[in-house]
Amino acid sequence: MARFDMQLASDAAMGGENQADVFCEMGLAYATGRGRPVDLVAAHKWLNIAAIKGSDRAADLRADLAATMSKTDLAYALRAAREWMTVH
């Protein structure tokens, strides 16, 4: 994960403004390749975290993305989100 992403995630985890929106935007950036390579596992991870934090938009996007992912990649994404939530 890029330094920029780590700073955004850290700020949002610590109660930054609109934290669910920050995580949703990170998921969208990974899903679309905006400013970084496309990484569907990372995209699902951040959308999942955003959905957990209360973003209905992220929940919808996460469901759409999950329908296109392999079971293996989906499992990796879910595990990564769970690990992140445990630490933060």
PDB file of N, CA, C and O in Angstrom, chain B, residues numbered from 101:
ATOM      1  N   MET B 101       0.842  -1.162   0.000  1.00  0.00           N
ATOM      2  CA  MET B 101       0.000   0.000   0.000  1.00  0.00           C
ATOM      3  C   MET B 101       0.888   1.226   0.000  1.00  0.00           C
ATOM      4  O   MET B 101       1.895   1.265   0.708  1.00  0.00           O
ATOM      5  N   ALA B 102       0.534   2.206  -0.770  1.00  0.00           N
ATOM      6  CA  ALA B 102       1.321   3.420  -0.892  1.00  0.00           C
ATOM      7  C   ALA B 102       1.279   4.235   0.397  1.00  0.00           C
ATOM      8  O   ALA B 102       0.352   4.112   1.197  1.00  0.00           O
ATOM      9  N   ARG B 103       2.291   5.061   0.578  1.00  0.00           N
ATOM     10  CA  ARG B 103       2.367   5.903   1.771  1.00  0.00           C
ATOM     11  C   ARG B 103       1.118   6.776   1.900  1.00  0.00           C
ATOM     12  O   ARG B 103       0.602   6.955   3.003  1.00  0.00           O
ATOM     13  N   PHE B 104       0.629   7.317   0.788  1.00  0.00           N
ATOM     14  CA  PHE B 104      -0.575   8.147   0.789  1.00  0.00           C
ATOM     15  C   PHE B 104      -1.762   7.378   1.341  1.00  0.00           C
ATOM     16  O   PHE B 104      -2.520   7.901   2.158  1.00  0.00           O
ATOM     17  N   ASP B 105      -1.926   6.139   0.901  1.00  0.00           N
ATOM     18  CA  ASP B 105      -3.025   5.303   1.378  1.00  0.00           C
ATOM     19  C   ASP B 105      -2.902   5.038   2.864  1.00  0.00           C
ATOM     20  O   ASP B 105      -3.894   5.076   3.591  1.00  0.00           O
ATOM     21  N   MET B 106      -1.693   4.771   3.316  1.00  0.00           N
ATOM     22  CA  MET B 106      -1.492   4.480   4.730  1.00  0.00           C
ATOM     23  C   MET B 106      -1.850   5.697   5.573  1.00  0.00           C
ATOM     24  O   MET B 106      -2.447   5.555   6.640  1.00  0.00           O
ATOM     25  N   GLN B 107      -1.497   6.883   5.112  1.00  0.00           N
ATOM     26  CA  GLN B 107      -1.821   8.091   5.862  1.00  0.00           C
ATOM     27  C   GLN B 107      -3.328   8.299   5.902  1.00  0.00           C
ATOM     28  O   GLN B 107      -3.879   8.605   6.960  1.00  0.00           O
ATOM     29  N   LEU B 108      -4.005   8.136   4.764  1.00  0.00           N
ATOM     30  CA  LEU B 108      -5.462   8.282   4.737  1.00  0.00           C
ATOM     31  C   LEU B 108      -6.128   7.264   5.654  1.00  0.00           C
ATOM     32  O   LEU B 108      -7.022   7.609   6.426  1.00  0.00           O
ATOM     33  N   ALA B 109      -5.696   6.028   5.569  1.00  0.00           N
ATOM     34  CA  ALA B 109      -6.286   4.971   6.397  1.00  0.00           C
ATOM     35  C   ALA B 109      -6.037   5.248   7.868  1.00  0.00           C
ATOM     36  O   ALA B 109      -6.926   5.059   8.698  1.00  0.00           O
ATOM     37  N   SER B 110      -4.835   5.696   8.192  1.00  0.00           N
ATOM     38  CA  SER B 110      -4.506   5.989   9.576  1.00  0.00           C
ATOM     39  C   SER B 110      -5.354   7.140  10.105  1.00  0.00           C
ATOM     40  O   SER B 110      -5.887   7.060  11.211  1.00  0.00           O
ATOM     41  N   ASP B 111      -5.482   8.201   9.328  1.00  0.00           N
ATOM     42  CA  ASP B 111      -6.295   9.350   9.736  1.00  0.00           C
ATOM     43  C   ASP B 111      -7.752   8.951   9.915  1.00  0.00           C
ATOM     44  O   ASP B 111      -8.392   9.347  10.889  1.00  0.00           O
ATOM     45  N   ALA B 112      -8.273   8.176   8.985  1.00  0.00           N
ATOM     46  CA  ALA B 112      -9.674   7.772   9.060  1.00  0.00           C
ATOM     47  C   ALA B 112      -9.910   6.833  10.237  1.00  0.00           C
ATOM     48  O   ALA B 112     -10.934   6.932  10.912  1.00  0.00           O
ATOM     49  N   ALA B 113      -8.992   5.942  10.485  1.00  0.00           N
ATOM     50  CA  ALA B 113      -9.142   4.999  11.592  1.00  0.00           C
ATOM     51  C   ALA B 113      -9.147   5.715  12.929  1.00  0.00           C
ATOM     52  O   ALA B 113      -9.765   5.252  13.888  1.00  0.00           O
ATOM     53  N   MET B 114      -8.466   6.835  12.992  1.00  0.00           N
ATOM     54  CA  MET B 114      -8.389   7.580  14.239  1.00  0.00           C
ATOM     55  C   MET B 114      -9.552   8.555  14.383  1.00  0.00           C
ATOM     56  O   MET B 114      -9.503   9.456  15.220  1.00  0.00           O
ATOM     57  N   GLY B 115     -10.588   8.386  13.580  1.00  0.00           N
ATOM     58  CA  GLY B 115     -11.768   9.218  13.733  1.00  0.00           C
ATOM     59  C   GLY B 115     -11.762  10.440  12.848  1.00  0.00           C
ATOM     60  O   GLY B 115     -12.449  11.420  13.135  1.00  0.00           O
ATOM     61  N   GLY B 116     -10.991  10.396  11.768  1.00  0.00           N
ATOM     62  CA  GLY B 116     -10.977  11.509  10.837  1.00  0.00           C
ATOM     63  C   GLY B 116     -12.351  11.747  10.248  1.00  0.00           C
ATOM     64  O   GLY B 116     -13.224  10.879  10.279  1.00  0.00           O
ATOM     65  N   GLU B 117     -12.520  12.928   9.717  1.00  0.00           N
ATOM     66  CA  GLU B 117     -13.796  13.318   9.138  1.00  0.00           C
ATOM     67  C   GLU B 117     -14.227  12.354   8.040  1.00  0.00           C
ATOM     68  O   GLU B 117     -13.427  11.967   7.188  1.00  0.00           O
ATOM     69  N   ASN B 118     -15.491  11.974   8.071  1.00  0.00           N
ATOM     70  CA  ASN B 118     -16.084  11.142   7.025  1.00  0.00           C
ATOM     71  C   ASN B 118     -15.247   9.910   6.724  1.00  0.00           C
ATOM     72  O   ASN B 118     -14.946   9.631   5.563  1.00  0.00           O
ATOM     73  N   GLN B 119     -14.871   9.178   7.750  1.00  0.00           N
ATOM     74  CA  GLN B 119     -13.964   8.048   7.561  1.00  0.00           C
ATOM     75  C   GLN B 119     -14.499   7.009   6.591  1.00  0.00           C
ATOM     76  O   GLN B 119     -13.721   6.456   5.814  1.00  0.00           O
ATOM     77  N   ALA B 120     -15.784   6.723   6.604  1.00  0.00           N
ATOM     78  CA  ALA B 120     -16.332   5.742   5.674  1.00  0.00           C
ATOM     79  C   ALA B 120     -16.154   6.214   4.238  1.00  0.00           C
ATOM     80  O   ALA B 120     -15.884   5.409   3.346  1.00  0.00           O
ATOM     81  N   ASP B 121     -16.305   7.513   4.013  1.00  0.00           N
ATOM     82  CA  ASP B 121     -16.135   8.066   2.666  1.00  0.00           C
ATOM     83  C   ASP B 121     -14.692   7.938   2.189  1.00  0.00           C
ATOM     84  O   ASP B 121     -14.445   7.668   1.013  1.00  0.00           O
ATOM     85  N   VAL B 122     -13.742   8.132   3.102  1.00  0.00           N
ATOM     86  CA  VAL B 122     -12.324   7.994   2.748  1.00  0.00           C
ATOM     87  C   VAL B 122     -12.041   6.561   2.320  1.00  0.00           C
ATOM     88  O   VAL B 122     -11.391   6.331   1.300  1.00  0.00           O
ATOM     89  N   PHE B 123     -12.523   5.603   3.092  1.00  0.00           N
ATOM     90  CA  PHE B 123     -12.299   4.201   2.753  1.00  0.00           C
ATOM     91  C   PHE B 123     -12.995   3.835   1.440  1.00  0.00           C
ATOM     92  O   PHE B 123     -12.449   3.073   0.641  1.00  0.00           O
ATOM     93  N   CYS B 124     -14.178   4.365   1.217  1.00  0.00           N
ATOM     94  CA  CYS B 124     -14.901   4.098  -0.031  1.00  0.00           C
ATOM     95  C   CYS B 124     -14.105   4.635  -1.226  1.00  0.00           C
ATOM     96  O   CYS B 124     -13.977   3.954  -2.243  1.00  0.00           O
ATOM     97  N   GLU B 125     -13.583   5.830  -1.106  1.00  0.00           N
ATOM     98  CA  GLU B 125     -12.781   6.410  -2.189  1.00  0.00           C
ATOM     99  C   GLU B 125     -11.516   5.596  -2.444  1.00  0.00           C
ATOM    100  O   GLU B 125     -11.096   5.442  -3.591  1.00  0.00           O
ATOM    101  N   MET B 126     -10.911   5.078  -1.383  1.00  0.00           N
ATOM    102  CA  MET B 126      -9.731   4.228  -1.571  1.00  0.00           C
ATOM    103  C   MET B 126     -10.119   2.964  -2.338  1.00  0.00           C
ATOM    104  O   MET B 126      -9.399   2.531  -3.237  1.00  0.00           O
ATOM    105  N   GLY B 127     -11.258   2.378  -1.977  1.00  0.00           N
ATOM    106  CA  GLY B 127     -11.731   1.200  -2.702  1.00  0.00           C
ATOM    107  C   GLY B 127     -11.982   1.493  -4.164  1.00  0.00           C
ATOM    108  O   GLY B 127     -11.612   0.706  -5.035  1.00  0.00           O
ATOM    109  N   LEU B 128     -12.608   2.621  -4.436  1.00  0.00           N
ATOM    110  CA  LEU B 128     -12.866   3.007  -5.828  1.00  0.00           C
ATOM    111  C   LEU B 128     -11.573   3.241  -6.593  1.00  0.00           C
ATOM    112  O   LEU B 128     -11.469   2.879  -7.765  1.00  0.00           O
ATOM    113  N   ALA B 129     -10.588   3.844  -5.939  1.00  0.00           N
ATOM    114  CA  ALA B 129      -9.307   4.090  -6.597  1.00  0.00           C
ATOM    115  C   ALA B 129      -8.648   2.782  -7.008  1.00  0.00           C
ATOM    116  O   ALA B 129      -8.117   2.674  -8.114  1.00  0.00           O
ATOM    117  N   TYR B 130      -8.679   1.786  -6.123  1.00  0.00           N
ATOM    118  CA  TYR B 130      -8.099   0.482  -6.475  1.00  0.00           C
ATOM    119  C   TYR B 130      -8.931  -0.241  -7.524  1.00  0.00           C
ATOM    120  O   TYR B 130      -8.378  -0.941  -8.372  1.00  0.00           O
ATOM    121  N   ALA B 131     -10.236  -0.086  -7.480  1.00  0.00           N
ATOM    122  CA  ALA B 131     -11.101  -0.773  -8.442  1.00  0.00           C
ATOM    123  C   ALA B 131     -10.931  -0.214  -9.854  1.00  0.00           C
ATOM    124  O   ALA B 131     -11.042  -0.945 -10.838  1.00  0.00           O
ATOM    125  N   THR B 132     -10.664   1.081  -9.942  1.00  0.00           N
ATOM    126  CA  THR B 132     -10.592   1.733 -11.254  1.00  0.00           C
ATOM    127  C   THR B 132      -9.175   1.997 -11.731  1.00  0.00           C
ATOM    128  O   THR B 132      -8.960   2.343 -12.893  1.00  0.00           O
ATOM    129  N   GLY B 133      -8.204   1.834 -10.835  1.00  0.00           N
ATOM    130  CA  GLY B 133      -6.830   2.116 -11.211  1.00  0.00           C
ATOM    131  C   GLY B 133      -6.519   3.603 -11.204  1.00  0.00           C
ATOM    132  O   GLY B 133      -5.586   4.052 -11.869  1.00  0.00           O
ATOM    133  N   ARG B 134      -7.287   4.350 -10.466  1.00  0.00           N
ATOM    134  CA  ARG B 134      -7.087   5.804 -10.375  1.00  0.00           C
ATOM    135  C   ARG B 134      -5.892   6.090  -9.474  1.00  0.00           C
ATOM    136  O   ARG B 134      -5.987   5.996  -8.250  1.00  0.00           O
ATOM    137  N   GLY B 135      -4.758   6.443 -10.098  1.00  0.00           N
ATOM    138  CA  GLY B 135      -3.559   6.785  -9.351  1.00  0.00           C
ATOM    139  C   GLY B 135      -2.765   5.600  -8.848  1.00  0.00           C
ATOM    140  O   GLY B 135      -1.806   5.773  -8.096  1.00  0.00           O
ATOM    141  N   ARG B 136      -3.142   4.412  -9.245  1.00  0.00           N
ATOM    142  CA  ARG B 136      -2.479   3.187  -8.799  1.00  0.00           C
ATOM    143  C   ARG B 136      -2.910   2.045  -9.716  1.00  0.00           C
ATOM    144  O   ARG B 136      -3.890   2.183 -10.448  1.00  0.00           O
ATOM    145  N   PRO B 137      -2.199   0.926  -9.689  1.00  0.00           N
ATOM    146  CA  PRO B 137      -2.645  -0.219 -10.501  1.00  0.00           C
ATOM    147  C   PRO B 137      -3.979  -0.769  -9.979  1.00  0.00           C
ATOM    148  O   PRO B 137      -4.269  -0.681  -8.785  1.00  0.00           O
ATOM    149  N   VAL B 138      -4.771  -1.324 -10.867  1.00  0.00           N
ATOM    150  CA  VAL B 138      -6.021  -1.960 -10.449  1.00  0.00           C
ATOM    151  C   VAL B 138      -5.684  -3.150  -9.559  1.00  0.00           C
ATOM    152  O   VAL B 138      -4.840  -3.976  -9.907  1.00  0.00           O
ATOM    153  N   ASP B 139      -6.345  -3.230  -8.417  1.00  0.00           N
ATOM    154  CA  ASP B 139      -6.156  -4.322  -7.472  1.00  0.00           C
ATOM    155  C   ASP B 139      -7.517  -4.605  -6.840  1.00  0.00           C
ATOM    156  O   ASP B 139      -7.928  -3.926  -5.900  1.00  0.00           O
ATOM    157  N   LEU B 140      -8.206  -5.607  -7.362  1.00  0.00           N
ATOM    158  CA  LEU B 140      -9.564  -5.884  -6.912  1.00  0.00           C
ATOM    159  C   LEU B 140      -9.621  -6.389  -5.475  1.00  0.00           C
ATOM    160  O   LEU B 140     -10.606  -6.152  -4.775  1.00  0.00           O
ATOM    161  N   VAL B 141      -8.583  -7.077  -5.033  1.00  0.00           N
ATOM    162  CA  VAL B 141      -8.547  -7.537  -3.644  1.00  0.00           C
ATOM    163  C   VAL B 141      -8.478  -6.323  -2.712  1.00  0.00           C
ATOM    164  O   VAL B 141      -9.232  -6.239  -1.743  1.00  0.00           O
ATOM    165  N   ALA B 142      -7.587  -5.395  -3.003  1.00  0.00           N
ATOM    166  CA  ALA B 142      -7.486  -4.178  -2.190  1.00  0.00           C
ATOM    167  C   ALA B 142      -8.764  -3.357  -2.291  1.00  0.00           C
ATOM    168  O   ALA B 142      -9.213  -2.788  -1.295  1.00  0.00           O
ATOM    169  N   ALA B 143      -9.351  -3.288  -3.474  1.00  0.00           N
ATOM    170  CA  ALA B 143     -10.590  -2.533  -3.652  1.00  0.00           C
ATOM    171  C   ALA B 143     -11.691  -3.104  -2.768  1.00  0.00           C
ATOM    172  O   ALA B 143     -12.389  -2.360  -2.080  1.00  0.00           O
ATOM    173  N   HIS B 144     -11.843  -4.404  -2.787  1.00  0.00           N
ATOM    174  CA  HIS B 144     -12.881  -5.039  -1.965  1.00  0.00           C
ATOM    175  C   HIS B 144     -12.591  -4.819  -0.484  1.00  0.00           C
ATOM    176  O   HIS B 144     -13.503  -4.546   0.297  1.00  0.00           O
ATOM    177  N   LYS B 145     -11.340  -4.937  -0.104  1.00  0.00           N
ATOM    178  CA  LYS B 145     -10.952  -4.721   1.296  1.00  0.00           C
ATOM    179  C   LYS B 145     -11.421  -3.345   1.772  1.00  0.00           C
ATOM    180  O   LYS B 145     -12.089  -3.238   2.801  1.00  0.00           O
ATOM    181  N   TRP B 146     -11.074  -2.298   1.027  1.00  0.00           N
ATOM    182  CA  TRP B 146     -11.418  -0.939   1.460  1.00  0.00           C
ATOM    183  C   TRP B 146     -12.908  -0.681   1.368  1.00  0.00           C
ATOM    184  O   TRP B 146     -13.462   0.020   2.215  1.00  0.00           O
ATOM    185  N   LEU B 147     -13.574  -1.230   0.361  1.00  0.00           N
ATOM    186  CA  LEU B 147     -15.027  -1.067   0.273  1.00  0.00           C
ATOM    187  C   LEU B 147     -15.709  -1.788   1.425  1.00  0.00           C
ATOM    188  O   LEU B 147     -16.701  -1.297   1.964  1.00  0.00           O
ATOM    189  N   ASN B 148     -15.191  -2.941   1.804  1.00  0.00           N
ATOM    190  CA  ASN B 148     -15.734  -3.687   2.929  1.00  0.00           C
ATOM    191  C   ASN B 148     -15.587  -2.890   4.224  1.00  0.00           C
ATOM    192  O   ASN B 148     -16.527  -2.801   5.013  1.00  0.00           O
ATOM    193  N   ILE B 149     -14.422  -2.321   4.436  1.00  0.00           N
ATOM    194  CA  ILE B 149     -14.197  -1.511   5.630  1.00  0.00           C
ATOM    195  C   ILE B 149     -15.130  -0.300   5.636  1.00  0.00           C
ATOM    196  O   ILE B 149     -15.701   0.045   6.671  1.00  0.00           O
ATOM    197  N   ALA B 150     -15.280   0.337   4.487  1.00  0.00           N
ATOM    198  CA  ALA B 150     -16.189   1.487   4.388  1.00  0.00           C
ATOM    199  C   ALA B 150     -17.622   1.074   4.703  1.00  0.00           C
ATOM    200  O   ALA B 150     -18.348   1.799   5.383  1.00  0.00           O
ATOM    201  N   ALA B 151     -18.020  -0.082   4.212  1.00  0.00           N
ATOM    202  CA  ALA B 151     -19.380  -0.574   4.477  1.00  0.00           C
ATOM    203  C   ALA B 151     -19.561  -0.848   5.972  1.00  0.00           C
ATOM    204  O   ALA B 151     -20.600  -0.520   6.545  1.00  0.00           O
ATOM    205  N   ILE B 152     -18.563  -1.442   6.593  1.00  0.00           N
ATOM    206  CA  ILE B 152     -18.615  -1.700   8.030  1.00  0.00           C
ATOM    207  C   ILE B 152     -18.733  -0.393   8.804  1.00  0.00           C
ATOM    208  O   ILE B 152     -19.403  -0.329   9.835  1.00  0.00           O
ATOM    209  N   LYS B 153     -18.077   0.645   8.299  1.00  0.00           N
ATOM    210  CA  LYS B 153     -18.112   1.954   8.953  1.00  0.00           C
ATOM    211  C   LYS B 153     -19.395   2.730   8.648  1.00  0.00           C
ATOM    212  O   LYS B 153     -19.593   3.834   9.156  1.00  0.00           O
ATOM    213  N   GLY B 154     -20.279   2.139   7.803  1.00  0.00           N
ATOM    214  CA  GLY B 154     -21.585   2.756   7.595  1.00  0.00           C
ATOM    215  C   GLY B 154     -21.888   3.302   6.216  1.00  0.00           C
ATOM    216  O   GLY B 154     -22.919   3.953   6.041  1.00  0.00           O
ATOM    217  N   SER B 155     -21.047   3.070   5.238  1.00  0.00           N
ATOM    218  CA  SER B 155     -21.290   3.593   3.895  1.00  0.00           C
ATOM    219  C   SER B 155     -22.171   2.628   3.081  1.00  0.00           C
ATOM    220  O   SER B 155     -21.743   1.536   2.709  1.00  0.00           O
ATOM    221  N   ASP B 156     -23.397   3.059   2.821  1.00  0.00           N
ATOM    222  CA  ASP B 156     -24.295   2.248   1.989  1.00  0.00           C
ATOM    223  C   ASP B 156     -23.775   2.150   0.563  1.00  0.00           C
ATOM    224  O   ASP B 156     -23.906   1.109  -0.081  1.00  0.00           O
ATOM    225  N   ARG B 157     -23.187   3.234   0.068  1.00  0.00           N
ATOM    226  CA  ARG B 157     -22.627   3.226  -1.287  1.00  0.00           C
ATOM    227  C   ARG B 157     -21.529   2.173  -1.402  1.00  0.00           C
ATOM    228  O   ARG B 157     -21.474   1.428  -2.381  1.00  0.00           O
ATOM    229  N   ALA B 158     -20.660   2.116  -0.399  1.00  0.00           N
ATOM    230  CA  ALA B 158     -19.574   1.129  -0.411  1.00  0.00           C
ATOM    231  C   ALA B 158     -20.129  -0.285  -0.363  1.00  0.00           C
ATOM    232  O   ALA B 158     -19.593  -1.184  -1.011  1.00  0.00           O
ATOM    233  N   ALA B 159     -21.192  -0.490   0.394  1.00  0.00           N
ATOM    234  CA  ALA B 159     -21.797  -1.826   0.477  1.00  0.00           C
ATOM    235  C   ALA B 159     -22.309  -2.266  -0.892  1.00  0.00           C
ATOM    236  O   ALA B 159     -22.132  -3.419  -1.285  1.00  0.00           O
ATOM    237  N   ASP B 160     -22.940  -1.348  -1.613  1.00  0.00           N
ATOM    238  CA  ASP B 160     -23.439  -1.675  -2.954  1.00  0.00           C
ATOM    239  C   ASP B 160     -22.289  -1.956  -3.918  1.00  0.00           C
ATOM    240  O   ASP B 160     -22.333  -2.917  -4.686  1.00  0.00           O
ATOM    241  N   LEU B 161     -21.264  -1.114  -3.872  1.00  0.00           N
ATOM    242  CA  LEU B 161     -20.108  -1.309  -4.751  1.00  0.00           C
ATOM    243  C   LEU B 161     -19.371  -2.601  -4.415  1.00  0.00           C
ATOM    244  O   LEU B 161     -18.904  -3.307  -5.308  1.00  0.00           O
ATOM    245  N   ARG B 162     -19.272  -2.900  -3.142  1.00  0.00           N
ATOM    246  CA  ARG B 162     -18.615  -4.132  -2.696  1.00  0.00           C
ATOM    247  C   ARG B 162     -19.340  -5.355  -3.240  1.00  0.00           C
ATOM    248  O   ARG B 162     -18.702  -6.304  -3.696  1.00  0.00           O
ATOM    249  N   ALA B 163     -20.659  -5.340  -3.195  1.00  0.00           N
ATOM    250  CA  ALA B 163     -21.447  -6.469  -3.708  1.00  0.00           C
ATOM    251  C   ALA B 163     -21.238  -6.637  -5.211  1.00  0.00           C
ATOM    252  O   ALA B 163     -21.085  -7.756  -5.701  1.00  0.00           O
ATOM    253  N   ASP B 164     -21.234  -5.529  -5.933  1.00  0.00           N
ATOM    254  CA  ASP B 164     -21.005  -5.595  -7.386  1.00  0.00           C
ATOM    255  C   ASP B 164     -19.622  -6.144  -7.689  1.00  0.00           C
ATOM    256  O   ASP B 164     -19.458  -6.982  -8.575  1.00  0.00           O
ATOM    257  N   LEU B 165     -18.635  -5.671  -6.952  1.00  0.00           N
ATOM    258  CA  LEU B 165     -17.260  -6.122  -7.164  1.00  0.00           C
ATOM    259  C   LEU B 165     -17.109  -7.598  -6.817  1.00  0.00           C
ATOM    260  O   LEU B 165     -16.456  -8.340  -7.550  1.00  0.00           O
ATOM    261  N   ALA B 166     -17.698  -8.026  -5.722  1.00  0.00           N
ATOM    262  CA  ALA B 166     -17.583  -9.417  -5.283  1.00  0.00           C
ATOM    263  C   ALA B 166     -18.116 -10.379  -6.337  1.00  0.00           C
ATOM    264  O   ALA B 166     -17.609 -11.491  -6.482  1.00  0.00           O
ATOM    265  N   ALA B 167     -19.141  -9.951  -7.074  1.00  0.00           N
ATOM    266  CA  ALA B 167     -19.725 -10.806  -8.112  1.00  0.00           C
ATOM    267  C   ALA B 167     -18.747 -11.070  -9.258  1.00  0.00           C
ATOM    268  O   ALA B 167     -18.932 -12.019 -10.021  1.00  0.00           O
ATOM    269  N   THR B 168     -17.711 -10.242  -9.386  1.00  0.00           N
ATOM    270  CA  THR B 168     -16.747 -10.404 -10.480  1.00  0.00           C
ATOM    271  C   THR B 168     -15.456 -11.085 -10.036  1.00  0.00           C
ATOM    272  O   THR B 168     -14.592 -11.379 -10.862  1.00  0.00           O
ATOM    273  N   MET B 169     -15.324 -11.335  -8.745  1.00  0.00           N
ATOM    274  CA  MET B 169     -14.071 -11.867  -8.193  1.00  0.00           C
ATOM    275  C   MET B 169     -14.123 -13.381  -8.027  1.00  0.00           C
ATOM    276  O   MET B 169     -15.190 -13.972  -7.858  1.00  0.00           O
ATOM    277  N   SER B 170     -12.942 -13.991  -8.080  1.00  0.00           N
ATOM    278  CA  SER B 170     -12.854 -15.420  -7.802  1.00  0.00           C
ATOM    279  C   SER B 170     -13.059 -15.640  -6.303  1.00  0.00           C
ATOM    280  O   SER B 170     -12.884 -14.719  -5.505  1.00  0.00           O
ATOM    281  N   LYS B 171     -13.427 -16.851  -5.930  1.00  0.00           N
ATOM    282  CA  LYS B 171     -13.619 -17.167  -4.515  1.00  0.00           C
ATOM    283  C   LYS B 171     -12.323 -16.990  -3.733  1.00  0.00           C
ATOM    284  O   LYS B 171     -12.335 -16.548  -2.584  1.00  0.00           O
ATOM    285  N   THR B 172     -11.225 -17.335  -4.356  1.00  0.00           N
ATOM    286  CA  THR B 172      -9.921 -17.196  -3.704  1.00  0.00           C
ATOM    287  C   THR B 172      -9.603 -15.735  -3.431  1.00  0.00           C
ATOM    288  O   THR B 172      -9.207 -15.383  -2.319  1.00  0.00           O
ATOM    289  N   ASP B 173      -9.774 -14.872  -4.444  1.00  0.00           N
ATOM    290  CA  ASP B 173      -9.496 -13.450  -4.259  1.00  0.00           C
ATOM    291  C   ASP B 173     -10.448 -12.833  -3.242  1.00  0.00           C
ATOM    292  O   ASP B 173     -10.052 -11.983  -2.444  1.00  0.00           O
ATOM    293  N   LEU B 174     -11.683 -13.259  -3.276  1.00  0.00           N
ATOM    294  CA  LEU B 174     -12.660 -12.751  -2.309  1.00  0.00           C
ATOM    295  C   LEU B 174     -12.253 -13.134  -0.882  1.00  0.00           C
ATOM    296  O   LEU B 174     -12.368 -12.326   0.039  1.00  0.00           O
ATOM    297  N   ALA B 175     -11.784 -14.351  -0.711  1.00  0.00           N
ATOM    298  CA  ALA B 175     -11.326 -14.801   0.608  1.00  0.00           C
ATOM    299  C   ALA B 175     -10.133 -13.969   1.080  1.00  0.00           C
ATOM    300  O   ALA B 175     -10.065 -13.593   2.250  1.00  0.00           O
ATOM    301  N   TYR B 176      -9.182 -13.676   0.166  1.00  0.00           N
ATOM    302  CA  TYR B 176      -8.036 -12.839   0.521  1.00  0.00           C
ATOM    303  C   TYR B 176      -8.498 -11.448   0.949  1.00  0.00           C
ATOM    304  O   TYR B 176      -7.999 -10.896   1.930  1.00  0.00           O
ATOM    305  N   ALA B 177      -9.455 -10.884   0.209  1.00  0.00           N
ATOM    306  CA  ALA B 177      -9.947  -9.542   0.518  1.00  0.00           C
ATOM    307  C   ALA B 177     -10.647  -9.501   1.873  1.00  0.00           C
ATOM    308  O   ALA B 177     -10.441  -8.575   2.658  1.00  0.00           O
ATOM    309  N   LEU B 178     -11.466 -10.498   2.140  1.00  0.00           N
ATOM    310  CA  LEU B 178     -12.174 -10.550   3.420  1.00  0.00           C
ATOM    311  C   LEU B 178     -11.197 -10.704   4.580  1.00  0.00           C
ATOM    312  O   LEU B 178     -11.364 -10.085   5.630  1.00  0.00           O
ATOM    313  N   ARG B 179     -10.185 -11.526   4.382  1.00  0.00           N
ATOM    314  CA  ARG B 179      -9.170 -11.728   5.418  1.00  0.00           C
ATOM    315  C   ARG B 179      -8.400 -10.430   5.657  1.00  0.00           C
ATOM    316  O   ARG B 179      -8.131 -10.067   6.802  1.00  0.00           O
ATOM    317  N   ALA B 180      -8.046  -9.733   4.582  1.00  0.00           N
ATOM    318  CA  ALA B 180      -7.296  -8.476   4.718  1.00  0.00           C
ATOM    319  C   ALA B 180      -8.119  -7.426   5.457  1.00  0.00           C
ATOM    320  O   ALA B 180      -7.583  -6.699   6.293  1.00  0.00           O
ATOM    321  N   ALA B 181      -9.405  -7.338   5.162  1.00  0.00           N
ATOM    322  CA  ALA B 181     -10.273  -6.377   5.856  1.00  0.00           C
ATOM    323  C   ALA B 181     -10.393  -6.737   7.335  1.00  0.00           C
ATOM    324  O   ALA B 181     -10.336  -5.864   8.201  1.00  0.00           O
ATOM    325  N   ARG B 182     -10.558  -8.011   7.611  1.00  0.00           N
ATOM    326  CA  ARG B 182     -10.684  -8.468   8.996  1.00  0.00           C
ATOM    327  C   ARG B 182      -9.402  -8.157   9.775  1.00  0.00           C
ATOM    328  O   ARG B 182      -9.463  -7.691  10.913  1.00  0.00           O
ATOM    329  N   GLU B 183      -8.245  -8.412   9.164  1.00  0.00           N
ATOM    330  CA  GLU B 183      -6.974  -8.121   9.824  1.00  0.00           C
ATOM    331  C   GLU B 183      -6.828  -6.630  10.076  1.00  0.00           C
ATOM    332  O   GLU B 183      -6.389  -6.222  11.151  1.00  0.00           O
ATOM    333  N   TRP B 184      -7.194  -5.809   9.088  1.00  0.00           N
ATOM    334  CA  TRP B 184      -7.089  -4.375   9.253  1.00  0.00           C
ATOM    335  C   TRP B 184      -7.990  -3.886  10.379  1.00  0.00           C
ATOM    336  O   TRP B 184      -7.586  -3.060  11.197  1.00  0.00           O
ATOM    337  N   MET B 185      -9.208  -4.401  10.414  1.00  0.00           N
ATOM    338  CA  MET B 185     -10.154  -3.990  11.455  1.00  0.00           C
ATOM    339  C   MET B 185      -9.678  -4.420  12.854  1.00  0.00           C
ATOM    340  O   MET B 185      -9.932  -3.724  13.837  1.00  0.00           O
ATOM    341  N   THR B 186      -9.000  -5.545  12.937  1.00  0.00           N
ATOM    342  CA  THR B 186      -8.475  -6.021  14.212  1.00  0.00           C
ATOM    343  C   THR B 186      -7.401  -5.089  14.756  1.00  0.00           C
ATOM    344  O   THR B 186      -7.348  -4.825  15.957  1.00  0.00           O
ATOM    345  N   VAL B 187      -6.550  -4.595  13.872  1.00  0.00           N
ATOM    346  CA  VAL B 187      -5.447  -3.731  14.268  1.00  0.00           C
ATOM    347  C   VAL B 187      -5.928  -2.304  14.527  1.00  0.00           C
ATOM    348  O   VAL B 187      -5.405  -1.620  15.406  1.00  0.00           O
ATOM    349  N   HIS B 188      -6.916  -1.860  13.768  1.00  0.00           N
ATOM    350  CA  HIS B 188      -7.359  -0.465  13.872  1.00  0.00           C
ATOM    351  C   HIS B 188      -8.703  -0.425  14.552  1.00  0.00           C
ATOM    352  O   HIS B 188      -9.266   0.653  14.744  1.00  0.00           O
TER     353      HIS B 188
END
